[in-house]
Amino acid sequence: MTLRVAIYIFPEVEVLDFAGPFEVFTTATRVHRRRKPGSQPPFETFTVARSSAPVQARAGLRAVPDYTLESASAPDLLVVPGGVVDRELQDPHLLRWVVQVSQSAKVIASVCTGSFVLAKAGLLSGKAATTHWEDIADLRTQFPELVVREGVRWVDEGTIVTSAGIAAGIDMSLHLVKRFASNELAQATARQMDVPYRTEA
């Protein structure tokens, strides 16, 4: 079964927050196809945004989304990256979409301050979560109902997975490749990307 992985992008998104997971899932598929030609790919990865207009990420990188919130089909995995999320937290349309996706998706994941979006949508209530070390205190203050963990790369709560800042999103995504494909493919993907393979958060 091919899992559809949607990565939400928005103005002032942190580049590696979305590009890291995108690289992991697409590399995993490439490695799988090379090892098992003709077999069903493990992941189909695409980006989603509010509109089809190019999105300017932090530091000026421009990215063209594949789909809008309205045109994207329901993903199996949704990744909400971080960056400057102030506008996202005040966007009821986005928050409703995240909640709607959560009703059928296998996993909703966040990178860095993307956890604030999941918390604002009510998906983290009573759960453990993490974020970038610089934002730990703010996450605790704004959402006191959460069990906020620091000093970890990711927190897996089953249907909700959050990661620490920026590059930790790569570790979390490799963890999800392990969960939904295999440890062997996750390890081979990390080797292909030339990044450390962490089996513990």
C-alpha positions in Angstrom: 0.0 0.0 0.0 1.3 3.4 -1.0 0.9 6.0 1.8 0.1 9.6 0.7 2.3 12.1 2.6 1.1 15.7 2.6 3.5 18.4 3.7 1.8 21.7 4.5 3.8 24.8 3.5 3.1 28.5 4.3 4.8 31.9 4.2 7.8 32.0 6.5 7.9 28.2 6.8 11.3 27.0 8.0 13.0 25.5 4.9 14.5 22.4 6.4 11.3 21.7 8.4 9.5 20.9 5.2 12.4 20.0 2.9 13.9 17.5 5.4 10.7 15.3 5.6 10.1 15.7 1.9 13.7 14.4 1.2 13.2 11.5 3.6 10.0 10.2 2.1 11.0 10.7 -1.5 14.4 9.2 -0.9 12.8 6.2 0.8 10.6 5.7 -2.3 13.6 6.0 -4.6 15.7 3.5 -2.5 12.7 1.1 -2.4 12.2 1.2 -6.2 15.9 0.6 -6.8 15.9 -2.4 -4.5 12.5 -3.8 -5.6 11.9 -2.7 -9.2 8.2 -2.8 -10.2 6.9 -3.0 -6.7 4.4 -0.6 -5.2 6.2 2.5 -3.8 5.9 3.0 0.0 5.2 6.8 -0.2 3.7 9.4 -2.5 4.8 12.8 -1.2 3.3 16.2 -2.1 3.0 19.7 -0.7 -0.2 21.5 0.2 -0.8 25.2 0.8 -3.7 27.7 1.3 -3.5 28.6 -2.4 -1.7 27.6 -5.6 0.5 30.7 -5.5 4.3 30.3 -4.7 5.1 30.3 -1.0 8.1 32.3 0.2 9.8 30.4 3.0 12.1 31.9 5.6 15.3 33.4 4.1 13.5 33.9 0.8 13.3 30.4 -0.8 10.2 30.2 -3.0 8.2 26.9 -3.3 5.3 26.1 -5.6 2.7 23.9 -3.8 1.3 20.8 -5.5 -2.2 21.3 -4.1 -4.4 23.6 -2.2 -6.3 22.7 1.0 -9.4 22.3 -1.2 -7.8 20.3 -4.0 -5.6 17.9 -2.1 -7.0 14.4 -1.5 -7.0 13.1 2.0 -3.5 12.1 3.1 -2.5 9.1 5.1 0.3 11.2 6.8 0.3 14.9 7.3 3.4 16.9 8.2 3.0 20.4 9.6 6.4 22.1 9.7 7.3 25.1 11.8 8.7 28.6 11.1 6.7 31.7 11.8 3.3 30.2 12.6 1.5 33.2 14.0 -0.8 33.5 11.0 -1.4 29.8 10.9 -2.6 29.8 14.6 -5.2 32.5 13.7 -6.5 30.7 10.5 -9.7 28.8 11.4 -9.9 27.4 7.9 -6.5 25.8 8.2 -7.2 24.5 11.7 -10.5 22.9 10.6 -8.6 21.3 7.7 -6.0 19.8 10.1 -8.8 18.4 12.3 -10.6 17.0 9.3 -7.5 15.3 8.0 -6.8 13.9 11.5 -10.1 12.0 11.3 -8.9 9.7 8.6 -5.1 10.0 8.6 -2.8 7.4 10.2 -0.5 10.0 11.5 -0.5 13.8 12.0 3.1 15.0 12.5 4.8 18.3 13.3 8.3 19.7 13.1 9.5 22.4 15.4 6.8 25.1 16.0 4.4 23.1 13.9 3.4 21.6 17.2 1.7 24.9 18.1 -0.6 24.4 15.2 -1.5 20.9 16.2 -2.1 22.1 19.8 -4.2 25.0 18.6 -6.3 22.5 16.6 -6.9 20.5 19.8 -5.0 17.5 18.6 -2.4 17.5 21.4 -4.7 17.8 24.4 -3.6 15.4 27.1 -0.7 14.2 25.0 3.0 14.5 25.3 4.7 16.7 22.6 7.9 18.5 21.9 9.1 21.4 19.8 12.3 23.5 19.1 14.3 24.0 22.3 13.8 27.7 22.0 10.0 27.4 22.1 9.6 24.8 24.8 8.7 27.4 27.5 6.1 29.1 25.2 4.5 25.8 24.3 4.1 25.0 28.0 2.7 28.5 28.8 0.3 28.6 25.9 -0.9 25.0 26.2 -0.6 24.0 29.9 -2.7 20.8 29.2 0.2 19.3 27.3 3.0 17.2 28.6 5.9 19.0 27.0 9.1 17.1 26.7 12.5 18.6 26.1 15.8 17.0 25.2 14.2 14.5 22.8 14.3 14.4 19.0 10.7 13.3 18.6 7.7 12.1 20.6 5.5 9.4 19.2 1.9 9.3 20.6 0.6 6.9 18.0 -1.6 9.0 15.7 0.3 12.2 16.7 4.1 12.5 16.3 5.9 15.8 17.1 9.6 16.6 16.7 12.1 19.1 18.0 13.5 21.8 15.8 14.5 21.8 12.2 16.9 18.9 11.5 15.0 16.7 14.1 12.2 16.5 11.5 14.6 14.3 9.5 15.0 11.9 12.4 11.2 11.9 13.0 10.5 11.2 9.3 13.0 8.3 9.3 11.2 7.0 12.4 7.9 7.1 10.4 9.6 5.3 7.5 10.5 2.6 10.0 7.0 2.5 11.4 5.2 2.3 8.0 7.7 0.5 5.8 10.6 -1.2 7.6 13.6 -0.6 9.7 15.7 -1.8 6.8 14.3 0.8 4.5 14.7 3.6 7.1 18.3 2.6 7.6 19.0 2.5 3.9 17.3 5.9 3.4 19.5 7.5 6.1 22.6 6.0 4.5 21.5 7.3 1.1 21.0 10.8 2.6 24.3 10.5 4.6 22.6 11.4 7.9 22.8 9.6 11.2 20.1 7.0 11.8 18.6 7.4 15.3 16.4 4.5 16.5 15.8 6.2 19.9 14.2 9.6 20.3 
